[in-house]
Amino acid sequence: MPALPQHSLGDIIKAYKSCSTLTYIRGVREQGWPPFEGKLWQRNYWERIIRNRRELLAIRSYIERNPQSWSASEHYR
């Protein structure tokens, strides 16, 4: 039985960003979705292993509050 190809987390994230961006562009062109000014994705990502419930709750809170602080972020521009 041949070995399955090995993909890193970075490979998987890159493929997801690519597929979702192409789907969005197609939706803008063909289905009248509103265009998005700027970039859809940040260039990189930071991975983090969630080790307990306290960390999970803190990360969830960050995700919920994060869009409010985008305009102040150095990655927003």
C-alpha positions as CSV (number, residue, x, y, z in Angstrom):
1,M,0.0,0.0,0.0
2,P,1.5,3.4,-1.0
3,A,2.2,5.9,1.7
4,L,-0.2,8.8,2.0
5,P,1.2,12.2,1.3
6,Q,2.2,14.2,4.4
7,H,1.0,17.8,4.7
8,S,2.1,20.3,7.3
9,L,-0.4,22.5,9.1
10,G,0.9,25.4,7.0
11,D,0.1,23.4,3.8
12,I,-3.4,22.8,5.0
13,I,-4.0,26.5,6.0
14,K,-2.6,27.7,2.7
15,A,-4.9,25.4,0.7
16,Y,-7.9,26.5,2.8
17,K,-7.1,30.2,2.3
18,S,-6.6,29.7,-1.4
19,C,-9.9,27.7,-1.9
20,S,-12.0,30.1,0.2
21,T,-10.5,33.2,-1.6
22,L,-11.2,31.8,-5.0
23,T,-14.8,30.9,-4.0
24,Y,-15.3,34.4,-2.7
25,I,-13.9,36.0,-5.9
26,R,-16.2,33.8,-7.9
27,G,-19.1,34.8,-5.7
28,V,-18.3,38.5,-6.3
29,R,-18.1,38.0,-10.0
30,E,-21.0,35.6,-10.6
31,Q,-23.4,36.1,-7.7
32,G,-23.1,39.8,-6.9
33,W,-21.5,39.3,-3.5
34,P,-20.2,42.6,-2.1
35,P,-16.5,43.1,-2.8
36,F,-14.1,43.3,0.1
37,E,-11.6,46.2,0.1
38,G,-8.3,45.0,1.4
39,K,-7.0,41.6,2.0
40,L,-9.2,38.7,3.0
41,W,-6.5,36.9,5.0
42,Q,-3.5,37.9,7.1
43,R,-0.2,36.8,5.6
44,N,0.7,34.4,8.4
45,Y,-1.0,32.7,11.3
46,W,0.1,31.8,14.8
47,E,-0.7,28.3,15.9
48,R,-1.4,27.5,19.6
49,I,-2.2,24.3,21.3
50,I,-5.1,24.8,23.7
51,R,-4.2,22.9,26.8
52,N,-7.2,23.5,29.2
53,R,-10.6,25.0,29.5
54,R,-9.3,28.3,30.9
55,E,-7.1,28.8,27.7
56,L,-10.1,27.8,25.5
57,L,-12.3,30.4,27.1
58,A,-9.6,33.1,26.8
59,I,-9.1,32.3,23.1
60,R,-12.9,32.4,22.5
61,S,-13.1,35.8,24.1
62,Y,-10.2,37.1,22.1
63,I,-11.9,35.9,18.8
64,E,-15.1,37.5,19.7
65,R,-13.5,40.9,20.6
66,N,-10.7,40.9,18.0
67,P,-12.7,42.5,15.1
68,Q,-13.3,45.6,17.2
69,S,-9.6,46.2,17.3
70,W,-8.6,45.5,13.7
71,S,-8.2,49.1,12.6
72,A,-5.6,49.6,15.3
73,S,-3.6,46.5,14.2
74,E,-0.3,46.7,12.3
75,H,-1.6,43.7,10.3
76,Y,-4.7,45.6,9.2
77,R,-3.0,47.9,6.8
